Every structure is written in structure tokens, then in C-alpha cells.
């Protein structure tokens, strides 16, 4: 009886396991007896249905670390024109806003007195020069002493020095352009007496221009001389290239920034100082 009981229990367990395994798969095992109830099993429209997918092609690209800051446009050179001596303005030889080359005469001061002094020295020069020649010949013949000749030679050299002094003062009566640039608005008129403190006009060189800007200190090690920058006007979108040519050797302790300057051509004068 015990053996029969064991056999019956074994058969029951096997039957239960078989039912658990076969029942969920009965349609596949027995050929789909209930074929009408499953569209996929009957070869319906969903039998070969595919899922749409999006494919992205990976390509290597360069990642640029750009920093946007606000800067200021500076002129390449700028000067307020003044005279080196006081005097009466006799002629103004420039127009406001025009471009002038370096050395162009701009303002003339009265030089009548200086020219009269220079002319007197020229006459004295001829006299001292002839005396020096005669004394030199007499010295060669030992007709005079070396001391007598030196006195005449000293007078001649002193006269030449006086002439050079007056000539230098005459040059100061003409105000010339110190460099190529554009003249600003005129602040003096012909007939006015001006001093060394009076501003005649300003002259500005804006080709090339300079761009001054500051960057946070953490970027200081990433910028070097020759680095390229791109800038544009506040009201424009066109970017212009510039080149870093100088920077401060220290970090500003108040703002923790490094100040730099770049230069860029400005032939069309699209950028003006102060932008």
C-alpha cells in the first residue's frame, strides 16, 4: 500500500507540473485550435508589424569654449594739439574733420620778430666767418697767437649756436600733425593770441583701432599674445576679427579680472572710439 501511495502521489505531481507547463502553450503545441481568436496566429495585419525608430549618426565635432564680455573701442593714437610757444595765430591751414598726414602744417603763429633776429644773425655769421678765415691764415704764418685765433673762432661758433636757437623757435611757430589722423573740431580762430595751454583741436588715428576688455581671472592662463578675438557693435551683428597684443601684468584685486587690449584694422571707419 505504501508503494502504491508513493506512485499515485508521483503521478499526481507530474500531472500538475505538466498542466502548469503545457496549458499556457497549448495553442502553439496543438497547432492553434482556436485560430480565429488570434490575429497574429492567423497571419493578420499585426503579424509582421515593425516598430518605428529614430537613428542618430554620431560624428566628431570641435567644442569651442567662447567667452562673451563687454569692451571699449579706443583710438590707435589721440592728441590735443597745442603750441609750444605763445603767439598770435596768423593762419589756420586745416578743415575740421579732414584726414591729414604726419607733418602737415596746421596752424601758423606770428614769426616776424624771430625772422628779424635770424636775419641779423645771418649777417653776423658772414662777418665772423670772414674774420675766422683771416685769423686762421695769420695763425698759419705765426703772425698772431693761438689765443687770438680762438677768440675769433669762439665768436663764430657762438653766432652759429644763436642761429640754431632762433631756427628752433621758428619751427615752433608752425603746429604740425604729429601722426596720420582725423582732425576734430577747431577751438581757435585766426587773429587770436594763444598760449601753450590752449587746445587748438584734437587729432585721432582710428586705423587700426584698439579694443580694451577684461576677462575673469580663471581665464587668464588661456589667453596669450596673438590670440584671436571677435567683436561687433552693440547695434550690429557682423563680427570683426582682432588680435590681442598686450595685457596688464597683474590681476585687478577689486574685480578679480585681467585687462587686455587687442587691435583690428578699421579702414572703413565703421568703429569709432568710445563704442
CORJOQUI-V529726 format. One line per field, one symbol per residue. phi: phi as a letter, one per 40 degrees, with the letter a starting at -180 (. if undefined). psi: psi as a letter, one per 20 degrees, with the letter a starting at -180 (. if undefined). burial: # if it has 16 or more other C-alpha atoms within 10 Angstrom, else .. A space follows every 50 residues. Layout:
phi = ???
psi = ???
burial = ???
This chain:
phi = .cccccccccccccccccccccdcbccccbggdbcccbccccgccccbcb ccbbbbccbcbccbccbbbbbbcbccaaaccbccbciccbabbabcgccb cdgccbbbbcbdcccccccccccccccccccccccccccccgcbcccccc cccccccccccccccccccccccbcbccacabccccbbbcgccbbccccc abbbbbbcbbbbabbdccccccbacgccbbbacccbbccbcbbcbaaccb ccccbfbbcbbbbacaccfcbbdhc
psi = hhhhggggggggggggggghhhgikhhhgjjmhmhiiohhhjkahjgkpq ppqpppppqpqpopnqpprpappqqgqpqoprqiqqrpohpokrqpjqpq qpippgppqpjgghhghhghhgghghghghghgghgghhhjkhrrhghhh gghhgghhghghghghhhhhhiippqpirpapqbppjrqpiqpqaiippg rqppoknrrqoprqqqhijhiiprpiqqrprrqhjripqqqrppiqqqiq pohgilrpprprqqqlhjlhpqpi.
burial = ........................................#......... ....................#.#######.###..#####.#.......# ...########......#..##.##..##.##..##..#.........#. .##.##..##.##..#..##.#############.#.#.....#....## ###############.#..#........#.#..........###..#... #.....#########.....#.#..
